[in-house]
Amino acid sequence: MYKTLSTALAVTFAALTLSACDSSHHTASNDPQPDPQRPNILFVVLDDLGVDQLPVFGYGGITPAQTPNIDAIAHAGVRFRNAWSMPTCSPGRATYFQGRYPFRTNIKNAIVALDLANSQVSPYEITTPNVLKEKGYANAVIGKMHLSGSNLNADNNPLGDGVMHALGWDYFEGYLDGGPYPIDTTAGGVGAPGVYGCGFVPNTQDDPANGADAGACYQPNGTCTAMSTAKFTTPGRICLEGGGIFDPGQSCHATPPSYLGFGTQNGYYTSELIINQPDGSVEVVPVADARSRGYRSTTETNAAVRWINQQAPDQPWMLSLGYSAIHTPVQPPPVSLLPAGSTETGTYTCTDAQEQRVLTNQMLEAMDKEIGRLLVETGLARHNDDGTLDYRPEDTNTVVIIIGDNGTYAPSVKAPFNPTRAKGFPYQTGVWVPLIVAGPMVREPNRDIPHMVNSADMFSLFGELAGIDVQQTVPKARGLDAQPVLPYLTEPDRASIRSTNYTEMGNNIASINAEPAPPCVIPSSNVCVQVFPQEGVCSDQGGIWYGPDGVAGSTGLKNCCEVNEYLVSQGDDPVDILPDSQKALRDDQFKLVRIERLNCASGQLESTDEFYEINEATPLPKLDNAPNNLLSRKHLTPEQQRHYAALVSSLDALLASNIECPGDGNLDLVVDDTDIENWKHFHTTNGGHSSWYDFNHDGMTDNADLKIIQQNLGKDCRPAAT
């Protein structure tokens, strides 16, 4: 299926993006010329991968994954050992390209179908690709970046499948959703639901009841190959890896059987693909297309290699590559991507907790191998005779940046980190991420940088590498939170630039008319959440569904308070309830955590502070686990009291720095006729549903929102000094 944006709409999107840039701050010419002296930027994002996973950072648990290629890049560059992101993917990823904390952008949690455009990246933001165009950079995104809504609820995705182009990127090939769809346990329609937990047909020795040693491997184009264990170790798995569906025990026929489900997505192996071209055209590649089939880490690498190798030698470029691994669902990667002697997973169900830990390691190892291939096939490195990576960034004009988007998801957390305070929480296990930077300007490589760095600082780093001062490009009143990073690369003895670091998570904006997501309990975190609109997504996270047709009956329960009542009535212990708001601020020694949580008895939100002493020691860091909360003790020492008071004051001042401006939808902090014109556009686009001009958050851009603009017309919310 192909869809092309009309010329008028493409022009409108371009105007929306450019209108975000105040001409007094934005210095881009009408015809920017490429600057071949500026380095290319390869920005690699690892999904749900905290610092706990990597031995090169001093951790990795008892059985760490083998990551020789990531290690080689880390040794050739610098390792930031004190980097924070946000607790979940969308908030952290948005900070990369906006340089602003979530409380300024309303992107406070992973974006799901219920979330309005108000909690998605706005086309009025000054994003990294638009900034880099000042220096003639070509910009692309490959894989997952999760900055917008999707077709799971088109009403809440006003920019549609062309959203990444509308946000400034020249090229996009990837996925708008937050992760792979759940594993297809029918293995393409050849079994009943639940039969094939890992999404493929195993051998008979691994599953005597449902396995098969021979069968027909059909491709979506109708071709078929007979496969058996005589030539293939696991025919069903090899067929899936090649994009096919394995029909166990059957022979090939001229016409594929009607029960084969080529339209069904299957975890990491089949995914609808969206492509945004530089001319604004949009292609939605269906699941049955061969381009949408194959292991994600491989297809993501293939797309990245193609795009990079298409760039002219004198064309500076930035590629943001969002690998899907190691996000759930946990599914076996191709054996060909694994180190010799890897654990055999043919008998796995992909549901057992111990299995998932093994598979997570293997998914990381497979991704590591593809990262090595990416560098080799783009000419940034080569393989030595023994297969190791020979990477010498000083011989290239490309900076390689690798970062985790948030902490590891609970079931995969490595000791001594805390799975109950992992992804989704502002504690160290949830926000402390690996950050590696390698490039020709790095002095004294293979060193650790102990200073605090935030995911928002990537926005500054991208600009610094391109020779752009983002503090001048972004109007001061917007509240840019990004701090410089380049000095750490060029000045080995550079002192810390940040005095504090910040992270947060909360609720995204949903329609006031919509029912909240049903409750889902995540046993590994011992927490009840109301984030996932669908039962399949809850199950995909290892959760227990308490919504309709869940464990509490056909009607289901409405909220997490009801879940705890139900659990107590069944003789079970209640679980924690995900807080409505979680914020954390730290200095070099101490960390303040502020939690707002619903009191089920009173129905009121209650705010609580926690205070910890933390460090980044290896192999046993001082973590912010519950018993270490200094505020639970009778007295703080004078030093602790001084740090606590300073952090409380700094957090309050930071949050107070945000400027609210009712009626302003294009972020210029002025309510004027431009807002009325923009309202008119979104009032007639996408049926007038959700947009950044839906000020009353009812899911519609209608006359009620126009009235808010008119009531505030002429208001100038900019501070007098800006």
C-alpha positions, 0 to 999 in steps of 0.5 A: 500500500502506498500513500503520498502526502499532497504537495499542499500538506507537505508545504504545510508541514514544512511551514509548521516546522520552520515557524517554530524557529524564531528568526532572531535565533535561527541562522539557517540560510535558504540554501545551506551548503554542505560542510565536508569538514564537519563529522558525520554522526552515527547515533545508535540507541539500544532499547531497554538496555541499562548500564547493568548489562555491559561488562565494559562498564564494569557490570553484566551480572554473573553471566554477562552477554558477549559484546566484543564489538560494543567493547571495541567501540568503547575502548576506541572512544570514551565511556560516560559512566554517569549518564542518565536518561528518563525511565521509559523510552519516549521521554528519553528519546524525545530529549535527544532531539529536543534538549528539553525535559519532559515537564516542558514537553508533556512527553512523560511516559511511553506513548500509547494509543490513548495518548493525545498529540499533546504528549507527542513530539510537536512539529513546532519543536526545534528538532535536531534534524532541523538544527543540523540542516543549518550546516547542510546535513542529511538526516535519517532515522532507521528502526524504532524511535517512538516519538509519535502516535501510530495507526493503533489510534489514528485519531491521536496521530495527526501527522499520520505515517509521515510524522517523522518527515514532518518532524524534520528527518529527510528519510525514515524507515522503521516503526512508529510503535514502541516495540515489536508486536507480541509473538505469534504463538500460532507460528503463522497460523499452523497451530492453535494460539499458545502452541508455539511460544517462541513463534516458530515450529520446533523440532520433534525432539524439542516438542514431540507433540507439536514439533516437526522435522520436515515441512514446507517453507512458504514465502509471501510471494507464494514460492515454497521450499521443502525443508527438513532436519537432513539439511537444516538444524531447525527447519521451522526456525530457519524458515521464520528467519528467512521471512517464511512460514513453516507448514509442519509435516506438509509438502509444497503446493502450487498455492499456499494453504489459506490458513497461513497468516502472512498478515500477522505480525510475529515479534522480532520477525515480521513487522509492518514497515513505514518509509518516509522519503525526502520528497514527503511521500510515504509508503506503508509496507505491509507485513506480507511484503518481504521487506517487512520480514526478517530478524529486526536487528538484521533488517535495521542494520541492512537499512542503515548500511544502505542509507549511509552508503548512498550518501555522497562523500562530501555530504555530511550526514546524521543517522539515528539508528534505533535498534529494537533489541532488547525490548520485549517480547523476548524471542530467540535471535538467529543462531548465525548471529550468536557466539560459538557455544551459545545455549541451545534454545530449541526447547524454550517456551519464551515465557519462563523467567530463566529462559528470558534471561538467557534469551535477553543475553542472546538478543544483545549478542546478536545486536552486537554482531550486527553493530560490528557489521554496520561499521564494517559494511559502511567502511568505518571499521574492518574485521581482523583475521580472527574476526575481531573488530579493527575500529580506528575512529581517528581514520574516519570522519564519523562520530559513533555514539551509543546510548541506552534509552532507559534502564533494563526491563525488570525480568532482564536486570543483572545483579547487583541492580534492582529489578523492582526499581528498573525501567519505569522508575527514577531509581538508578536501575531505571535511568542509569544508561551506558553512553559511548562516544568515539570519533576522530576528535576524541583525545586519549581514548579508552577512558572513563568520564565520571561526570554527570550527563543527561540524555537531553545533552545529546541535543547539545552534542549533535549541535556541537559536532556540527558547529552549531551553538544550540543555545543560540538556535533555541529561544531562551524562553523555551527552556533548553536543558541540554548541556555541552558534551564535546569538551569531555571528548577534547579535554581529558581533564575537563571538570564537570559541567553539570552540578545536578542531573534530572529525570522524571516519569509521569502520565501522558495526556489522554482525552478527558472523555476516554476511560483510562487503560485497564490495570495490568500487574507486572509481577517482576516489579510487584507493581500495578500499572494503567498504561497498556490499552490492550491485553496483548501488550500487558502479556507481552510485558510479562504482566497479568491482565485485570481488564475485561476477560482477564483474571478477575472476570469478563467485566474486569477491574477499572483501576489498580485500587480495585486490583489490590482490593481483589487481591486481598479478597483472594488472600494475596498481598497487595502490590505497589501502584505505579506513581502518578508522578516520579521525579529525581534530582541528584548531585555528585553524592546524593539523590532526591526522589519525589513521588506522587502516588494515589492514596486509594483510601482518600482518593487523593495524591500524596507527595513523598520525598526519598533521599539517598547516597549513591555512587558508581563504584564497580562491581558494587555501586551504592544504589537507591534501594528502599532500605537506604532511604536516609529520610527513614532514619531519625536524623540526617547528618549536617552534610546530608541535611545540606545536600537534601535542602539544596536538592529540594530547592534546586528541584523546586526552582527547576520545575518552576522554570516552565512557562505555561501559555494558554492558547499558544500551540506553536511554542513561541509563547505568544498567542496571535493570529498565527495560532488561529491559522494553525488551529484552522489547519488542524481543525480540518486535518485528520477529522479535527481530532487530536492535535497540539491545538486541542487545549481542553484535551477532549481529543478534538481540535474544535471551536472550544479550543478556538475560544481559548485562543481568542480569550488569550489573543495578544498574550505574550508569555515570554519573560521580559529579558528574552 
